[in-house]
Amino acid sequence: MCFAERKATSGAPQIYGEDWYLREASGEWSLKRKEQTIVKYQRSIYEKEPNEQTVVFAQTRKGRELRIEIRSWNEMLMHNSDGYSMKEAEFDMVSFRVLDGTTGERVFTEDVFVSVIGAERKRLKLKEVYQRFRRRFDLEVTNRFLKQAMFLEAFQTPKKENIENWVLTAQTAMWLLYEAADEVENVSAKWQKYSEPKIKEEEKRTPSQTKKGAERLFMTFEKEPYLPKRCEKGVGRKKGEKQVKRVRYEVKKKEKAVKTRKNKEKKD
């Protein structure tokens, strides 16, 4: 993926500057198209001096010490080949490199790159960006929950409006589970208590864990707004008023009619 830094000149406004690629070391990149091979030199973004960098220390559940190196490159732009203009969509590119706190060796082979977009991105510190990225719902777990519990994949309809309404309903349900993740308690079956997950203070429960404990949380809400509305009984029939009897028609069986036709055909 190619990114560029914004560049201003005294003449015509030049939008894109030098190109940078999300790779650890610079090198040649080749692509085969039919009989032609295209070779292009890609310069690593790590050759560019970061605008800001910091180090965060963390610990896994098993007690392994981690060292996370965070770097940020500000006011970056992205090229787009699909015909959409990305000239005004500035963002900050942030990279996370996870190292072992004792040996200094890399825990993961590749670094993680996150783009921070929006007018208020300058207010976020690098440590806050890392914490928010860590506290996001896991994508694979969320997708599985949407397919199994919300039937997002199995829902089929010929009308586009129905699909949009269903997606909006699924998004609202996920937002409700995300907000309730810090309020619910772990609810497990008796045979599951031996493997009941332990949630740390800085972690959120998964959508499935939140769903199990959401019923107890919702039962604590005020019930009056959710109760069925009272309504008066309908006005009955007045004294002496009679209804017109319905017309009853003779029941005709289809089988007899078919047999009668066949008999007439034989006589002819």
C-alpha positions, 0 to 999 in steps of 0.5 A: 500500500502506497502513501504520500506526504502532503507537499505545498509549492509556490506555483500550482498546488502540488498535493502528493509528495514522496511515496512511502510503503508499509514495509519494514525494509526498502526493496524491489517489488515485482508483478507479472501481467501476462508475459510482462513483468513489472518491477518497482522500487518501494521505499519503506516508511521507516526511512522517513523520520517519524513525527512522534514515537514512544514506548509502552510496556504491557504484560500478557495473561501468562505474565510475559513482559512486552515492549511495544514501540509506537511510531507516528507519521502525520499528515499522510495521504493515500493514492486511489485508483478507483476514481475517488478523490482522496486529496482532502482525506488526511490521516496519521499513520501509526505503527505498533511493533511488539517486542519481548520485554526480556530478550528484545526479540520480535513477538510478531513477524509483521508490524501493525499499521493503524490510520487515525482519521478525523479532525480531532486526531491531534488530541489523541496521544500515541498511548491512547491510540494503542489502548483504543486499538487494543480495546476494540472488539476482535474482528473475527469474533464479531463477524462470527457473532453477527453470522450466528446470532444476528443472522446477518449472512443468512438474511435474504430479501429481494428489497434493498430497503429491508437489507439496509434496515436489517444491517442498521438493526444489527449495528444497533444491537452491537453498539448496545452489547459494546456499551453493556460489556462493562456493566454485565456479569459473567454468566456461565452454565454449571458445566462451564464454570471450570473454564469461566474466562477472567476479564481484566480491568482494561479488557472488554467482554466479547459479544457472546459473553455480554449477551449471556449476562445482558438479560440480568442487566436488562431486568434491572431497568424500569419496566413501565416504559416496556410494558404493554399499553393499556387500552379500553375495551371496544364498544359492544353490540347495542341491545336489540341490534342484529347482524345480517346472517352470512350467506352459506354456499354449497360445498362442491367437491372437485373430484366428483366434477372431474369424474363426471367429465370423464364419464361424459367423454366415454359416452361420446 
